[in-house]
Amino acid sequence: MNEKLPALTPTPVGLYRHYKGLMYEVVGTARHSETLEPMTVYRALYGEHGLWVRPAAMFAEQVEIDGVLRQRFEKCQDPAKGEEAAD
């Protein structure tokens, strides 16, 4: 198979807070094996620290909570570097 893959825009690695308040760590971006859709790979920072994938577009989208649009996942400060998240 000699197909050229479409460009992949990665989700920046780091810590994210889900709009429901729990913390996750993005560990990378992958492609769906059948559709080539970009998928964000992330790990829960609670419980059993499960590894999850979600379409990258959905990971980055806004959700409406009580009539207010918020990011589904908001990038957090990186405590290791002491920096605020950049947009």
BAMARVEX-131256 format. One record per residue (C-alpha): x, y, z; residue in one letter; chain. Coordinates in pm, 1 decimal, padded with zeros to 6 digits. Last residue first. Layout:
       px       py       pz aa ch
        X        Y        Z  A  A
...
//
This chain:
       px       py       pz aa ch
 -00404.6  02881.3  02252.5  D  A
 -00129.9  02865.0  02511.7  A  A
 -00166.3  02684.8  02843.3  A  A
 -00011.4  02869.7  03134.2  E  A
  00342.6  02778.5  03221.1  E  A
  00508.1  02640.5  03534.0  G  A
  00696.3  02382.6  03328.2  K  A
  00611.2  02072.9  03533.6  A  A
  00281.9  02228.4  03649.4  P  A
  00156.0  02257.0  03289.4  D  A
 -00141.5  02490.2  03315.9  Q  A
 -00456.9  02342.4  03176.7  C  A
 -00595.4  02280.4  02828.5  K  A
 -00976.1  02287.8  02832.1  E  A
 -01170.5  01980.8  02719.5  F  A
 -01535.7  02006.8  02605.9  R  A
 -01473.8  02378.6  02556.8  Q  A
 -01759.9  02587.4  02689.2  R  A
 -02070.9  02743.8  02534.5  L  A
 -02318.1  02877.7  02792.4  V  A
 -02691.3  02797.7  02792.9  G  A
 -02671.0  02581.1  03104.4  D  A
 -02382.0  02387.5  02948.2  I  A
 -02345.6  02402.0  02569.5  E  A
 -02052.3  02203.4  02435.8  V  A
 -01755.1  02330.7  02238.1  Q  A
 -01542.7  02111.7  02016.7  E  A
 -01175.6  02018.0  02054.0  A  A
 -01224.7  01654.6  02164.7  F  A
 -01505.4  01616.7  01908.3  M  A
 -01277.9  01725.6  01622.5  A  A
 -01002.7  01496.7  01753.4  A  A
 -01235.6  01194.4  01740.6  P  A
 -01210.6  01031.9  02083.5  R  A
 -00967.4  00774.8  02217.5  V  A
 -00934.2  00656.5  02576.7  W  A
 -00674.5  00504.8  02812.3  L  A
 -00801.3  00428.5  03162.0  G  A
 -00625.2  00571.5  03466.3  H  A
 -00790.4  00313.9  03696.3  E  A
 -00956.9  00584.7  03901.8  G  A
 -00824.1  00932.8  03824.2  Y  A
 -00589.1  01098.9  03576.4  L  A
 -00780.3  00961.3  03278.6  A  A
 -00558.4  00900.2  02977.0  R  A
 -00583.3  01050.8  02629.5  Y  A
 -00551.7  00958.8  02262.4  V  A
 -00706.7  01214.1  02026.9  T  A
 -00826.6  01060.7  01699.4  M  A
 -00766.7  01200.4  01350.7  P  A
 -00996.8  01032.1  01095.2  E  A
 -00807.3  00785.6  00874.4  L  A
 -01146.4  00618.7  00804.5  T  A
 -01056.0  00252.0  00854.9  E  A
 -00757.4  00251.9  01091.7  S  A
 -00866.3  00564.9  01279.4  H  A
 -00559.6  00785.1  01296.3  R  A
 -00358.8  00875.4  01606.3  A  A
 -00292.7  01184.0  01817.9  T  A
 -00092.4  01182.7  02137.2  G  A
 -00069.3  01146.8  02513.6  V  A
 -00343.9  01388.6  02615.8  V  A
 -00363.8  01382.7  02994.8  E  A
 -00701.8  01395.1  03164.4  Y  A
 -00857.1  01570.8  03463.4  M  A
 -01218.2  01559.6  03582.3  L  A
 -01432.2  01873.4  03610.8  G  A
 -01746.9  01800.6  03405.7  K  A
 -01612.8  02031.6  03131.3  Y  A
 -01312.7  01800.8  03103.1  H  A
 -00986.9  01949.6  03233.5  R  A
 -00681.5  01897.6  03015.2  Y  A
 -00315.1  01823.5  03086.6  L  A
 -00058.6  01794.6  02810.9  G  A
 -00010.5  01689.0  02450.8  V  A
 -00128.2  01928.3  02179.4  P  A
 -00398.4  01766.2  01961.5  T  A
 -00218.8  01677.2  01640.4  P  A
 -00304.6  01806.8  01294.3  T  A
 -00254.9  01509.7  01061.8  L  A
 -00199.5  01578.7  00694.0  A  A
 -00360.3  01322.7  00463.4  P  A
 -00178.6  00991.5  00418.1  L  A
 -00010.6  00916.2  00086.1  K  A
 -00111.0  00572.8 -00037.3  E  A
  00161.5  00321.4 -00118.6  N  A
  00000.0  00000.0  00000.0  M  A
//
